[in-house]
Amino acid sequence: MVPVAKILLPVDFSERSVGAVHCAQRLAQRFSPEIILLHVLAPMQYRLGDTEMGGVMLGDLYRAQLESLTLDLEQFQQAELAGCNVRRLVVDGDPAFRIIEFAHDEKVDLIMMPTHGCGLFRRFILGSNTAKVLHDVECPVWTGVHIAESATRPVEVRHVLCAVDLGSQSERALKWAHWLSRTLEAQLTLLHVTAACPETPDHADDAWRAKLRWSAEETLDRLQAKAGSQAEVMLQAGDPAHAICAAAARIHAGVLVIARGSAAGGFGRLRTNAYAIIRQSPCPVVSV
């Protein structure tokens, strides 16, 4: 069991935020987490630039905006979240920093926030705030370019895909995916993408592939035993981001679960492949 007692939803009042609320409400139907709606009000200096304005006037403007935003947040998705355990907060400061700080101080179990890419280029953009949060927080983050679509259609997850690289975070990712699939009564598939085969003679090529596959299967069996899962296993070779996203599309995955990597790793907490996967994935991605 992976306890999820607190879900943090950063709110900017856009359709993306509405979609994230719908995703959280879908999860809340299966268990009873506290859903925290958090809006971060950037400091007045950031928003007004070099505008000449006295301190008293700035203070009055800030208080007026804070009061207005607090009221807006109280009314945001009120009907959709009726019956849920909801807390609503407005704070000020740098959005990414305050989200990370809040998640740490409150021991949040899951953050749900969309990327900010849009239009034809949405798959090539990862919003700076989302990237910072993914890089620095310890808890899983549910994100993706498709979260906004949840605002206009029901959120249904019938298939969960968990992609692992067999690194140190793979066990945690699989346990989380196993819990999610059981919670949503969804099918679980476990995927590992091996490196492309080097150019070798045919007989050496076959032996290399067989050895690589055997080693991966043995490790995946151990992971499943530790996680208590019995997922269908898929092994593929090639570019990880492309293969993982193609597999998610092929099996019509509703959610893709991946590991972000170790904080001590050369790429920080979010590896290069994770960025590409989140941008290209046909479904929301949970980075664990």
C-alpha positions, 0 to 999 in steps of 0.5 A: 500500500502506498498511502496518499493522504495529501494531494497538492494542486497548484491553481492558476485558475486556467483550464489546466487547473480545472483538469487537475481538479478533475483528476484529483476528484477521480482519485478521491472517489477511491480513497479519501485524501485531503486535497489542497488547492494552493495559489501563489501570488507573485510579489508585487515587484515582479508583476509591476516592474519599474512602475513608480508607486508608493509603499502605502499604495502597493500595500493597499493593492496587494491586500485588495488582490489577496482578498480577491484571489482568496474569494476566487479560490474559495469558489473555484470548482466548489461544486466538483469538489463537494464532499471532498476534504479540501483546504484552500490557501493563497500564499505569496512568493516565487511560485516554484519555490513556494510549491516545493517548500509547501510540499516539503513542510506539509509532507505532501504525498502527491502533486498534480500540476500540468505543463504549460505548453500549448498549441502546436508546440506544447510537446516541446515545452515544459513550463519552468515552474513544473520543471523546477518542481519535478526537479526538487520535490521528493514526492510523486508528481502527476503532470502532462500536456493532456491534463487540460483535456480532463476539464472537458471529458471524464477521467477514466484510467483502465490501464496503467503503464509503469516504465522502469530503467532498473535503476535504484528508483525502479522499485519505488515506481513499480510499487506506486504504479501497483498501488494506483492500478489496484486503487483504480481497478486498472490493468498494470503493464511493466515496461523496460526499454533496453539499449539498441543492439550494437553492430555485430555479426548475426550470431553475436547479435543474437547472443547479446540480445538473449543475454540482455533480455535474460538479465532484464527479465530476472531483474524485473521478476525481483522487482515484481516480487518486492512490489507484490505485483503481477503485471504483464511485462514488455521488453523493447529495445531502442530510444527510451522516450520514443519506445515508452510513449509509443507503448503507452499509445499502443495499449491506451494507457490512462496513466504512465508511471516513471522514475525520476532518478536519484538526487545524487545523479549527474542529471539531478532528480529528473533525468533527461529521458523523463523530460522527453517522456513527459513532453511526448506522452499521450497520457498523464505522467506520474514521476516517482 
